[in-house]
Amino acid sequence: MGIKHADFVMCNPPFYKSKEDMQASLSKDTPPSAVCTGADVEMITEGGDAGFAVRIVEESKVLGERVQWYTCMLGKLSSVAVIVGRLKELGCQNWAIGCLVPGGKTRRWVVGWSWGDMRPANVSILR
């Protein structure tokens, strides 16, 4: 028996699309502020974090308002535009973006969306 209704779906997808992509992120000018301890199957997925999140966006369209809110943490700012672009293509008009700075150094971005009309209280409607 499938889920009839859920308040939210939250995910933290693998950030990288390949081993080369992961290695490139480790060879930045500054040393990493966090240690990557995940196995390849936890760190790498087809299309990286954007590819993973787009698949969730597309599945969420099918589920519609059976889930009130979806959120996805992203490791690359460029992934935010990909996710929001796909949400717009699918007709979603209710989404929000946030930035997390855990530990004060590394940045992560969060995209949240809903197919319903309930909005977070602190989100502007400017797009």
Secondary structure, DSSP 8 states (H G I E B T S, - for coil): ---S-EEEEEE----BSSHHHHHHHHTSSS--SS-----HHHHB-TTHHHHHHHHHHHHHHHHGGGEEEEEEEES-HHHHHHHHHHHHHTT---EEEEEE-GGGT--EEEEEE-SSS---TT-----
